[in-house]
Amino acid sequence: MTKNATQLAALALIALTGAASAQTVLKIGYATSKESHYGVGSTAFCDEIERGTQGRYKCQQFPSSALGGEREQIEAVQLGTQDLTNTSTGPLGNFLPEAKIFDIPFLFRDYNHARHTMDGPIGQDVLKKLQGKGLIGLAWTENGFRHMTNSKRAIVQASDAAGLKLRTMENKVHMEGYKTFGLLPTPMPFPELFTALQQGTVDGQENPIPVILSSKFSQVQKHLSLTGHVYSPAVLLLSPMVWNKLNDADKKVFVEAAAKGAAAQRKKVNDDENSGIAQLKKDGMQVVEKVDGDSFRKAVAPAYAGFAKEFGADKIAAIQAVK
Ligand code: EAX
């Protein structure tokens, strides 16, 4: 090769690698702050896809509901106007009815039971079904067990909850369940919640410790009861518009990155569960740690007949049987 030809070849190579390293920036949104469990999980996922695709894919993160409520974000991911969302299953049942089974109060015994179910055949089957609804479920992440807060009184047993106006997610299964506690469920998108609590539009709300902490609900709620009345799964959703453009190797990178994100998110939930109660007490909340769980279980038991009719008694029993 002449010197010129060598230079040309080198230039061609630069042009080629330049094209190969073109970067796609994916928009990911979630409800809470960048420091919260959703932020930790999303960041772990984003770091991994950037590393695994040698920088061909990276994220731009939109924490704190900057892209809207969770229902709106799922719709946007379906449409492809948003690439990713890390969201609770609150509104997911409106897209895939089968997903609502996981929202039944007192279905899961503890975190191990819930995580084994979501990561096992039952959870993975529902995750795959999202494809039929124009959503790619990359992994079950986690929101956590939900606890009640309110501005009126300490809740020790179900009868203490009766009559309180409680904001719920836009989730029929939760609403049906909470009615049995005598609560007055008021569905509302998360971005409106802080102001609604501040202005007294509702008396209370229910959310996992990591959400109560990161959203600073201690500023607007006096009482916290560790009711743990329902497990709140979360899911990392990708738009099919992005998924369908990925080659097989990149698909594998995305799925493995999602598993790492889920692990990081769950670890943050664990950490917040361990240190969060002390923090919330310091912030001035009155905390009922010894809740009469049986009074709540007894209250909700009759609603299980309705849940069995909707989802199948065998399906509920299969989840209860997961070790
Ligand atoms: O996903 O709406 C809710 O209460 C959710 O738990 C919150 O947005 C985090």
Boltz pocket constraint, residues with backbone or C-beta under 6 A from the ligand:
constraints:
  - pocket:
      binder: B
      contacts: [[A, 31], [A, 32], [A, 70], [A, 86], [A, 87], [A, 88], [A, 90], [A, 143], [A, 169], [A, 188], [A, 189], [A, 190], [A, 206], [A, 207], [A, 208], [A, 211], [A, 232]]
      max_distance: 6.0
